[in-house]
Amino acid sequence: MNLFSRSTSRRAVANAAPAVPPARETSGAVAVSDTGLAALTGEWIVDPAHSRIGFSVRHAMVSTVRGAFTEFESRLYFDGRDPRRSRAEVLLSTTSVQTGVEQRDDHLMGRDFLDARTYPHIRFASTAVELAGPDVYRMIGDLTIRDITRPVVLELTYIGYVTDPFGYQRAGFDGTTTINRSEWGLTYNARLAEGGALVSEKVRLQFDIAAIRAVPAA
């Protein structure tokens, strides 16, 4: 994957922050800043070591299977003066899906579902952002799975902004949306003896995002 090749340099990504910051003594906890949103305007890079892109789906109508994609890249531009001008792009590796059960993961990566050999990536690209309430945004964008692109709406909540003990500027967002998987060609299913489907058509996607301010290339 190489999401950053177009407008955010590799050097900027490398300089943004290490996955594990160097050891350093510090006293006290980091408090969330009340910095105005205008100060957050600029490019941000999602920190995969402290972020999660997950999903949940009903199984056999009585239980819930949860999983996540462990390999992804994302770049964000946040406009604190006019959040409607903000944008985001996310690229997931379909071979990184994990649910905690290897046999199930292999099935998800197979032709019944993601067909990871043929379609190695899932992509989201925003097309519009709307203010939905205090610190709440509605991000509209195109979600591409198995080369099928359809619009989705993400509900995003701004968590806060900090400068961590190592000097990195971080911002947090939580988000969620629910999709009908069959609209992206994920149609595998089996019927239950009592009626109903083995796997729900509805899949809830969850985003726990820690973003680091990008460092401009020298």
Sequence and secondary structure as in RCSB ss.txt:
>XXXX:A:sequence
MNLFSRSTSRRAVANAAPAVPPARETSGAVAVSDTGLAALTGEWIVDPAHSRIGFSVRHAMVSTVRGAFTEFESR
LYFDGRDPRRSRAEVLLSTTSVQTGVEQRDDHLMGRDFLDARTYPHIRFASTAVELAGPDVYRMIGDLTIRDITR
PVVLELTYIGYVTDPFGYQRAGFDGTTTINRSEWGLTYNARLAEGGALVSEKVRLQFDIAAIRAVPAA
>XXXX:A:secstr
  GGGTTS HHHHHHH  SS       S    B   GGGG EEEEE GGG EEEEEEEETTTEEEEEEE  EEEE
EEE SS GGG EEEEEEEGGGEE S HHHHHHHHSTTTT TTT  EEEEEEEEEEEEETTEEEEEEEEEETTEEE
EEEEEEEEEEEEE TTS EEEEEEEEEEEEGGGGT     B TTSSBSEEEEEEEEEEEEEEE     
